[in-house]
Amino acid sequence: MTMKHQISVEPEHRGNGRYTYNSRCSCGAYVYGLLSKGAAEAAGRDHQRKQGDR
Ligand SMILES: [Zn+2]
């Protein structure tokens, strides 16, 4: 059990009141342009699960 992969989700303003969400991991992995906060959190969890497997 390691806690190396710490995900943070950041909203990014795209204009006209629209936002996308970025998922950034403390290891440097970065996923951006997700359409909802939930999707960004899910991407983060998916990353953690994959990285934590070994
Ligand atoms: Zn990571």
N, CA, C, O and the ligand as a Tripos MOL2 file, in Angstrom:
@<TRIPOS>MOLECULE
protein
  217   215    55     0     0
PROTEIN
NO_CHARGES

@<TRIPOS>ATOM
      1 N           0.8400   -1.2050    0.0000 N.3       1 MET1
      2 CA          0.0000    0.0000    0.0000 C.3       1 MET1
      3 C           0.8670    1.2440    0.0000 C.2       1 MET1
      4 O           1.5400    1.5660    0.9790 O.2       1 MET1
      5 N           0.8270    1.9170   -1.1110 N.am      2 THR2
      6 CA          1.6030    3.1540   -1.2300 C.3       2 THR2
      7 C           0.6560    4.2950   -1.5470 C.2       2 THR2
      8 O          -0.3900    4.0930   -2.1640 O.2       2 THR2
      9 N           1.0180    5.4650   -1.1320 N.am      3 MET3
     10 CA          0.1840    6.6330   -1.3950 C.3       3 MET3
     11 C           0.9130    7.5990   -2.3150 C.2       3 MET3
     12 O           0.7410    8.8150   -2.2290 O.2       3 MET3
     13 N           1.7200    7.0430   -3.1850 N.am      4 LYS4
     14 CA          2.5090    7.8940   -4.0690 C.3       4 LYS4
     15 C           1.6400    8.6520   -5.0590 C.2       4 LYS4
     16 O           1.9420    9.7840   -5.4360 O.2       4 LYS4
     17 N           0.5660    8.0120   -5.4700 N.am      5 HIS5
     18 CA         -0.2310    8.6040   -6.5440 C.3       5 HIS5
     19 C          -1.3890    9.3970   -5.9670 C.2       5 HIS5
     20 O          -2.4850    8.8770   -5.7550 O.2       5 HIS5
     21 N          -1.1210   10.6380   -5.7250 N.am      6 GLN6
     22 CA         -2.1370   11.5090   -5.1590 C.3       6 GLN6
     23 C          -2.7560   12.3510   -6.2740 C.2       6 GLN6
     24 O          -2.0790   13.1260   -6.9490 O.2       6 GLN6
     25 N          -4.0540   12.1720   -6.4390 N.am      7 ILE7
     26 CA         -4.7660   12.8390   -7.5250 C.3       7 ILE7
     27 C          -5.3370   14.1650   -7.0450 C.2       7 ILE7
     28 O          -5.9000   14.2500   -5.9530 O.2       7 ILE7
     29 N          -5.1880   15.1890   -7.8620 N.am      8 SER8
     30 CA         -5.9470   16.4060   -7.5980 C.3       8 SER8
     31 C          -6.7090   16.7790   -8.8600 C.2       8 SER8
     32 O          -6.1910   16.6770   -9.9720 O.2       8 SER8
     33 N          -7.9360   17.2080   -8.6670 N.am      9 VAL9
     34 CA         -8.8200   17.5700   -9.7710 C.3       9 VAL9
     35 C          -8.9540   19.0890   -9.7910 C.2       9 VAL9
     36 O          -9.2760   19.7140   -8.7800 O.2       9 VAL9
     37 N          -8.7030   19.6610  -10.9490 N.am     10 GLU10
     38 CA         -8.7600   21.1150  -11.0730 C.3      10 GLU10
     39 C          -9.7530   21.4980  -12.1660 C.2      10 GLU10
     40 O          -9.6760   20.9820  -13.2810 O.2      10 GLU10
     41 N         -10.6780   22.3940  -11.8560 N.am     11 PRO11
     42 CA        -11.5480   22.9150  -12.8960 C.3      11 PRO11
     43 C         -10.7910   23.9090  -13.7650 C.2      11 PRO11
     44 O          -9.9320   24.6430  -13.2760 O.2      11 PRO11
     45 N         -11.1090   23.9320  -15.0390 N.am     12 GLU12
     46 CA        -10.4790   24.8920  -15.9350 C.3      12 GLU12
     47 C         -11.5590   25.6350  -16.7020 C.2      12 GLU12
     48 O         -12.3890   25.0340  -17.3830 O.2      12 GLU12
     49 N         -11.5310   26.9400  -16.5770 N.am     13 HIS13
     50 CA        -12.5660   27.7530  -17.2010 C.3      13 HIS13
     51 C         -12.3330   27.8380  -18.7040 C.2      13 HIS13
     52 O         -11.2410   28.1830  -19.1550 O.2      13 HIS13
     53 N         -13.3640   27.5240  -19.4670 N.am     14 ARG14
     54 CA        -13.2340   27.5270  -20.9240 C.3      14 ARG14
     55 C         -13.9720   28.6820  -21.5700 C.2      14 ARG14
     56 O         -14.0580   28.7570  -22.7960 O.2      14 ARG14
     57 N         -14.5020   29.5760  -20.7680 N.am     15 GLY15
     58 CA        -15.2620   30.6920  -21.3170 C.3      15 GLY15
     59 C         -16.7440   30.3860  -21.3490 C.2      15 GLY15
     60 O         -17.1540   29.2260  -21.3780 O.2      15 GLY15
     61 N         -17.5410   31.4400  -21.3450 N.am     16 ASN16
     62 CA        -19.0030   31.2750  -21.3700 C.3      16 ASN16
     63 C         -19.5360   30.4030  -20.2390 C.2      16 ASN16
     64 O         -20.5510   29.7230  -20.3910 O.2      16 ASN16
     65 N         -18.8520   30.4280  -19.1200 N.am     17 GLY17
     66 CA        -19.3380   29.6670  -17.9730 C.3      17 GLY17
     67 C         -19.1380   28.1770  -18.0940 C.2      17 GLY17
     68 O         -19.6820   27.4100  -17.2990 O.2      17 GLY17
     69 N         -18.3600   27.7510  -19.0850 N.am     18 ARG18
     70 CA        -18.1300   26.3060  -19.2440 C.3      18 ARG18
     71 C         -16.7880   25.9360  -18.6260 C.2      18 ARG18
     72 O         -15.8150   26.6870  -18.6740 O.2      18 ARG18
     73 N         -16.7860   24.7780  -18.0610 N.am     19 TYR19
     74 CA        -15.5730   24.2800  -17.4300 C.3      19 TYR19
     75 C         -15.2490   22.8780  -17.9350 C.2      19 TYR19
     76 O         -16.1370   22.0770  -18.2280 O.2      19 TYR19
     77 N         -13.9710   22.6140  -18.0240 N.am     20 THR20
     78 CA        -13.5450   21.2160  -18.1150 C.3      20 THR20
     79 C         -12.7310   20.9230  -16.8650 C.2      20 THR20
     80 O         -12.4230   21.8290  -16.0910 O.2      20 THR20
     81 N         -12.3950   19.6940  -16.6750 N.am     21 TYR21
     82 CA        -11.7080   19.2840  -15.4490 C.3      21 TYR21
     83 C         -10.4420   18.5300  -15.7950 C.2      21 TYR21
     84 O         -10.4110   17.6810  -16.6860 O.2      21 TYR21
     85 N          -9.4060   18.8690  -15.0610 N.am     22 ASN22
     86 CA         -8.1180   18.2110  -15.2370 C.3      22 ASN22
     87 C          -7.8330   17.3230  -14.0400 C.2      22 ASN22
     88 O          -8.1210   17.6870  -12.9000 O.2      22 ASN22
     89 N          -7.2720   16.1740  -14.3050 N.am     23 SER23
     90 CA         -6.8730   15.2640  -13.2380 C.3      23 SER23
     91 C          -5.3510   15.1780  -13.2480 C.2      23 SER23
     92 O          -4.7480   14.7270  -14.2210 O.2      23 SER23
     93 N          -4.7510   15.6100  -12.1700 N.am     24 ARG24
     94 CA         -3.2930   15.6180  -12.1050 C.3      24 ARG24
     95 C          -2.8460   14.7110  -10.9710 C.2      24 ARG24
     96 O          -3.3840   14.7630   -9.8650 O.2      24 ARG24
     97 N          -1.8650   13.8880  -11.2610 N.am     25 CYS25
     98 CA         -1.3340   12.9840  -10.2420 C.3      25 CYS25
     99 C           0.0060   13.5100   -9.7510 C.2      25 CYS25
    100 O           0.7400   14.1660  -10.4900 O.2      25 CYS25
    101 N           0.3120   13.2140   -8.5000 N.am     26 SER26
    102 CA          1.5800   13.6680   -7.9230 C.3      26 SER26
    103 C           2.7760   13.0310   -8.6180 C.2      26 SER26
    104 O           3.8940   13.5270   -8.4770 O.2      26 SER26
    105 N           2.5730   11.9380   -9.3720 N.am     27 CYS27
    106 CA          3.6850   11.3100  -10.0920 C.3      27 CYS27
    107 C           3.9530   12.0180  -11.4140 C.2      27 CYS27
    108 O           4.9350   11.7180  -12.0920 O.2      27 CYS27
    109 N           3.0820   12.9580  -11.7830 N.am     28 GLY28
    110 CA          3.3030   13.7010  -13.0200 C.3      28 GLY28
    111 C           2.3080   13.3630  -14.1080 C.2      28 GLY28
    112 O           2.2270   14.0750  -15.1100 O.2      28 GLY28
    113 N           1.5440   12.2890  -13.9340 N.am     29 ALA29
    114 CA          0.5280   11.9460  -14.9280 C.3      29 ALA29
    115 C          -0.5480   13.0180  -14.9420 C.2      29 ALA29
    116 O          -0.9030   13.5780  -13.9050 O.2      29 ALA29
    117 N          -1.0550   13.2900  -16.1270 N.am     30 TYR30
    118 CA         -1.9660   14.4160  -16.2700 C.3      30 TYR30
    119 C          -2.9940   14.0850  -17.3380 C.2      30 TYR30
    120 O          -2.6480   13.7270  -18.4640 O.2      30 TYR30
    121 N          -4.2650   14.2100  -16.9670 N.am     31 VAL31
    122 CA         -5.3440   14.0280  -17.9320 C.3      31 VAL31
    123 C          -6.1600   15.2990  -17.9150 C.2      31 VAL31
    124 O          -6.5630   15.7600  -16.8470 O.2      31 VAL31
    125 N          -6.4110   15.8750  -19.0750 N.am     32 TYR32
    126 CA         -7.1270   17.1440  -19.0730 C.3      32 TYR32
    127 C          -8.2900   17.1170  -20.0540 C.2      32 TYR32
    128 O          -8.3780   16.2520  -20.9260 O.2      32 TYR32
    129 N          -9.1700   18.0790  -19.8850 N.am     33 GLY33
    130 CA        -10.2740   18.2300  -20.8120 C.3      33 GLY33
    131 C         -11.4440   17.3120  -20.5080 C.2      33 GLY33
    132 O         -12.2900   17.0940  -21.3760 O.2      33 GLY33
    133 N         -11.5150   16.7670  -19.3000 N.am     34 LEU34
    134 CA        -12.6420   15.9020  -18.9570 C.3      34 LEU34
    135 C         -13.8880   16.7500  -18.7160 C.2      34 LEU34
    136 O         -13.8120   17.8980  -18.2770 O.2      34 LEU34
    137 N         -15.0280   16.1510  -19.0140 N.am     35 LEU35
    138 CA        -16.2500   16.9560  -19.0830 C.3      35 LEU35
    139 C         -16.9310   17.1590  -17.7490 C.2      35 LEU35
    140 O         -17.7950   18.0270  -17.6310 O.2      35 LEU35
    141 N         -16.5760   16.4020  -16.7610 N.am     36 SER36
    142 CA        -17.1930   16.5940  -15.4610 C.3      36 SER36
    143 C         -16.1790   16.2880  -14.3660 C.2      36 SER36
    144 O         -15.1820   15.6000  -14.5840 O.2      36 SER36
    145 N         -16.4630   16.8150  -13.1970 N.am     37 LYS37
    146 CA        -15.5830   16.5430  -12.0740 C.3      37 LYS37
    147 C         -15.5750   15.0500  -11.7680 C.2      37 LYS37
    148 O         -14.5390   14.4750  -11.4340 O.2      37 LYS37
    149 N         -16.7600   14.4300  -11.8890 N.am     38 GLY38
    150 CA        -16.8400   12.9930  -11.6390 C.3      38 GLY38
    151 C         -15.9590   12.2000  -12.5900 C.2      38 GLY38
    152 O         -15.3170   11.2280  -12.1920 O.2      38 GLY38
    153 N         -15.9320   12.6250  -13.8650 N.am     39 ALA39
    154 CA        -15.1060   11.9270  -14.8510 C.3      39 ALA39
    155 C         -13.6260   12.0910  -14.5280 C.2      39 ALA39
    156 O         -12.8410   11.1570  -14.6900 O.2      39 ALA39
    157 N         -13.2500   13.2810  -14.0700 N.am     40 ALA40
    158 CA        -11.8520   13.5070  -13.7040 C.3      40 ALA40
    159 C         -11.4690   12.6680  -12.4920 C.2      40 ALA40
    160 O         -10.3690   12.1180  -12.4380 O.2      40 ALA40
    161 N         -12.3700   12.5690  -11.5230 N.am     41 GLU41
    162 CA        -12.0900   11.7470  -10.3420 C.3      41 GLU41
    163 C         -11.9950   10.2770  -10.7210 C.2      41 GLU41
    164 O         -11.1540    9.5470  -10.1960 O.2      41 GLU41
    165 N         -12.8610    9.8440  -11.6370 N.am     42 ALA42
    166 CA        -12.8260    8.4490  -12.0750 C.3      42 ALA42
    167 C         -11.5210    8.1550  -12.8020 C.2      42 ALA42
    168 O         -10.9300    7.0910  -12.6160 O.2      42 ALA42
    169 N         -11.0710    9.0960  -13.6290 N.am     43 ALA43
    170 CA         -9.8000    8.9160  -14.3330 C.3      43 ALA43
    171 C          -8.6550    8.8150  -13.3360 C.2      43 ALA43
    172 O          -7.7300    8.0230  -13.5190 O.2      43 ALA43
    173 N          -8.7190    9.6120  -12.2920 N.am     44 GLY44
    174 CA         -7.6940    9.5670  -11.2560 C.3      44 GLY44
    175 C          -7.6740    8.2220  -10.5420 C.2      44 GLY44
    176 O          -6.6130    7.6450  -10.3020 O.2      44 GLY44
    177 N          -8.8600    7.7350  -10.2080 N.am     45 ARG45
    178 CA         -8.9320    6.4430   -9.5230 C.3      45 ARG45
    179 C          -8.4260    5.3280  -10.4190 C.2      45 ARG45
    180 O          -7.7330    4.4170   -9.9680 O.2      45 ARG45
    181 N          -8.7780    5.4100  -11.6870 N.am     46 ASP46
    182 CA         -8.3280    4.4070  -12.6400 C.3      46 ASP46
    183 C          -6.8040    4.3990  -12.7240 C.2      46 ASP46
    184 O          -6.1810    3.3370  -12.7380 O.2      46 ASP46
    185 N          -6.2140    5.5800  -12.7790 N.am     47 HIS47
    186 CA         -4.7610    5.7050  -12.8010 C.3      47 HIS47
    187 C          -4.1550    5.0930  -11.5370 C.2      47 HIS47
    188 O          -3.2050    4.3140  -11.6160 O.2      47 HIS47
    189 N          -4.7030    5.4440  -10.3780 N.am     48 GLN48
    190 CA         -4.1840    4.9200   -9.1220 C.3      48 GLN48
    191 C          -4.2580    3.3960   -9.0930 C.2      48 GLN48
    192 O          -3.3310    2.7290   -8.6350 O.2      48 GLN48
    193 N          -5.3680    2.8550   -9.5850 N.am     49 ARG49
    194 CA         -5.5440    1.4020   -9.5490 C.3      49 ARG49
    195 C          -4.4870    0.7340  -10.4280 C.2      49 ARG49
    196 O          -3.8860   -0.2640  -10.0290 O.2      49 ARG49
    197 N          -4.2610    1.2750  -11.6110 N.am     50 LYS50
    198 CA         -3.2750    0.6960  -12.5180 C.3      50 LYS50
    199 C          -1.8730    0.7910  -11.9340 C.2      50 LYS50
    200 O          -1.1050   -0.1700  -11.9760 O.2      50 LYS50
    201 N          -1.5490    1.9570  -11.3920 N.am     51 GLN51
    202 CA         -0.1980    2.1620  -10.8750 C.3      51 GLN51
    203 C           0.0270    1.3530   -9.6100 C.2      51 GLN51
    204 O           1.1420    0.9010   -9.3490 O.2      51 GLN51
    205 N          -1.0180    1.1700   -8.8290 N.am     52 GLY52
    206 CA         -0.8750    0.4880   -7.5640 C.3      52 GLY52
    207 C          -0.8020   -1.0160   -7.6940 C.2      52 GLY52
    208 O          -0.6040   -1.7200   -6.7040 O.2      52 GLY52
    209 N          -0.9610   -1.5200   -8.9220 N.am     53 ASP53
    210 CA         -1.0870   -2.9460   -9.1140 C.3      53 ASP53
    211 C           0.2190   -3.6980   -8.9860 C.2      53 ASP53
    212 O           0.2110   -4.9120   -8.7840 O.2      53 ASP53
    213 N           1.3420   -3.0060   -9.0990 N.am     54 ARG54
    214 CA          2.5820   -3.7660   -9.1030 C.3      54 ARG54
    215 C           3.3870   -3.6490   -7.8370 C.2      54 ARG54
    216 O           4.4550   -4.2500   -7.7270 O.2      54 ARG54
    217 ZN          0.3600    8.6140  -10.5640 Zn       55 ZN55
@<TRIPOS>BOND
     1     1     2 1
     2     2     3 1
     3     3     4 2
     4     3     5 am
     5     5     6 1
     6     6     7 1
     7     7     8 2
     8     7     9 am
     9     9    10 1
    10    10    11 1
    11    11    12 2
    12    11    13 am
    13    13    14 1
    14    14    15 1
    15    15    16 2
    16    15    17 am
    17    17    18 1
    18    18    19 1
    19    19    20 2
    20    19    21 am
    21    21    22 1
    22    22    23 1
    23    23    24 2
    24    23    25 am
    25    25    26 1
    26    26    27 1
    27    27    28 2
    28    27    29 am
    29    29    30 1
    30    30    31 1
    31    31    32 2
    32    31    33 am
    33    33    34 1
    34    34    35 1
    35    35    36 2
    36    35    37 am
    37    37    38 1
    38    38    39 1
    39    39    40 2
    40    39    41 am
    41    41    42 1
    42    42    43 1
    43    43    44 2
    44    43    45 am
    45    45    46 1
    46    46    47 1
    47    47    48 2
    48    47    49 am
    49    49    50 1
    50    50    51 1
    51    51    52 2
    52    51    53 am
    53    53    54 1
    54    54    55 1
    55    55    56 2
    56    55    57 am
    57    57    58 1
    58    58    59 1
    59    59    60 2
    60    59    61 am
    61    61    62 1
    62    62    63 1
    63    63    64 2
    64    63    65 am
    65    65    66 1
    66    66    67 1
    67    67    68 2
    68    67    69 am
    69    69    70 1
    70    70    71 1
    71    71    72 2
    72    71    73 am
    73    73    74 1
    74    74    75 1
    75    75    76 2
    76    75    77 am
    77    77    78 1
    78    78    79 1
    79    79    80 2
    80    79    81 am
    81    81    82 1
    82    82    83 1
    83    83    84 2
    84    83    85 am
    85    85    86 1
    86    86    87 1
    87    87    88 2
    88    87    89 am
    89    89    90 1
    90    90    91 1
    91    91    92 2
    92    91    93 am
    93    93    94 1
    94    94    95 1
    95    95    96 2
    96    95    97 am
    97    97    98 1
    98    98    99 1
    99    99   100 2
   100    99   101 am
   101   101   102 1
   102   102   103 1
   103   103   104 2
   104   103   105 am
   105   105   106 1
   106   106   107 1
   107   107   108 2
   108   107   109 am
   109   109   110 1
   110   110   111 1
   111   111   112 2
   112   111   113 am
   113   113   114 1
   114   114   115 1
   115   115   116 2
   116   115   117 am
   117   117   118 1
   118   118   119 1
   119   119   120 2
   120   119   121 am
   121   121   122 1
   122   122   123 1
   123   123   124 2
   124   123   125 am
   125   125   126 1
   126   126   127 1
   127   127   128 2
   128   127   129 am
   129   129   130 1
   130   130   131 1
   131   131   132 2
   132   131   133 am
   133   133   134 1
   134   134   135 1
   135   135   136 2
   136   135   137 am
   137   137   138 1
   138   138   139 1
   139   139   140 2
   140   139   141 am
   141   141   142 1
   142   142   143 1
   143   143   144 2
   144   143   145 am
   145   145   146 1
   146   146   147 1
   147   147   148 2
   148   147   149 am
   149   149   150 1
   150   150   151 1
   151   151   152 2
   152   151   153 am
   153   153   154 1
   154   154   155 1
   155   155   156 2
   156   155   157 am
   157   157   158 1
   158   158   159 1
   159   159   160 2
   160   159   161 am
   161   161   162 1
   162   162   163 1
   163   163   164 2
   164   163   165 am
   165   165   166 1
   166   166   167 1
   167   167   168 2
   168   167   169 am
   169   169   170 1
   170   170   171 1
   171   171   172 2
   172   171   173 am
   173   173   174 1
   174   174   175 1
   175   175   176 2
   176   175   177 am
   177   177   178 1
   178   178   179 1
   179   179   180 2
   180   179   181 am
   181   181   182 1
   182   182   183 1
   183   183   184 2
   184   183   185 am
   185   185   186 1
   186   186   187 1
   187   187   188 2
   188   187   189 am
   189   189   190 1
   190   190   191 1
   191   191   192 2
   192   191   193 am
   193   193   194 1
   194   194   195 1
   195   195   196 2
   196   195   197 am
   197   197   198 1
   198   198   199 1
   199   199   200 2
   200   199   201 am
   201   201   202 1
   202   202   203 1
   203   203   204 2
   204   203   205 am
   205   205   206 1
   206   206   207 1
   207   207   208 2
   208   207   209 am
   209   209   210 1
   210   210   211 1
   211   211   212 2
   212   211   213 am
   213   213   214 1
   214   214   215 1
   215   215   216 2
@<TRIPOS>SUBSTRUCTURE
     1 MET1         2 RESIDUE 1 A MET
     2 THR2         6 RESIDUE 1 A THR
     3 MET3        10 RESIDUE 1 A MET
     4 LYS4        14 RESIDUE 1 A LYS
     5 HIS5        18 RESIDUE 1 A HIS
     6 GLN6        22 RESIDUE 1 A GLN
     7 ILE7        26 RESIDUE 1 A ILE
     8 SER8        30 RESIDUE 1 A SER
     9 VAL9        34 RESIDUE 1 A VAL
    10 GLU10       38 RESIDUE 1 A GLU
    11 PRO11       42 RESIDUE 1 A PRO
    12 GLU12       46 RESIDUE 1 A GLU
    13 HIS13       50 RESIDUE 1 A HIS
    14 ARG14       54 RESIDUE 1 A ARG
    15 GLY15       58 RESIDUE 1 A GLY
    16 ASN16       62 RESIDUE 1 A ASN
    17 GLY17       66 RESIDUE 1 A GLY
    18 ARG18       70 RESIDUE 1 A ARG
    19 TYR19       74 RESIDUE 1 A TYR
    20 THR20       78 RESIDUE 1 A THR
    21 TYR21       82 RESIDUE 1 A TYR
    22 ASN22       86 RESIDUE 1 A ASN
    23 SER23       90 RESIDUE 1 A SER
    24 ARG24       94 RESIDUE 1 A ARG
    25 CYS25       98 RESIDUE 1 A CYS
    26 SER26      102 RESIDUE 1 A SER
    27 CYS27      106 RESIDUE 1 A CYS
    28 GLY28      110 RESIDUE 1 A GLY
    29 ALA29      114 RESIDUE 1 A ALA
    30 TYR30      118 RESIDUE 1 A TYR
    31 VAL31      122 RESIDUE 1 A VAL
    32 TYR32      126 RESIDUE 1 A TYR
    33 GLY33      130 RESIDUE 1 A GLY
    34 LEU34      134 RESIDUE 1 A LEU
    35 LEU35      138 RESIDUE 1 A LEU
    36 SER36      142 RESIDUE 1 A SER
    37 LYS37      146 RESIDUE 1 A LYS
    38 GLY38      150 RESIDUE 1 A GLY
    39 ALA39      154 RESIDUE 1 A ALA
    40 ALA40      158 RESIDUE 1 A ALA
    41 GLU41      162 RESIDUE 1 A GLU
    42 ALA42      166 RESIDUE 1 A ALA
    43 ALA43      170 RESIDUE 1 A ALA
    44 GLY44      174 RESIDUE 1 A GLY
    45 ARG45      178 RESIDUE 1 A ARG
    46 ASP46      182 RESIDUE 1 A ASP
    47 HIS47      186 RESIDUE 1 A HIS
    48 GLN48      190 RESIDUE 1 A GLN
    49 ARG49      194 RESIDUE 1 A ARG
    50 LYS50      198 RESIDUE 1 A LYS
    51 GLN51      202 RESIDUE 1 A GLN
    52 GLY52      206 RESIDUE 1 A GLY
    53 ASP53      210 RESIDUE 1 A ASP
    54 ARG54      214 RESIDUE 1 A ARG
    55 ZN55       217 GROUP 0 **** ****
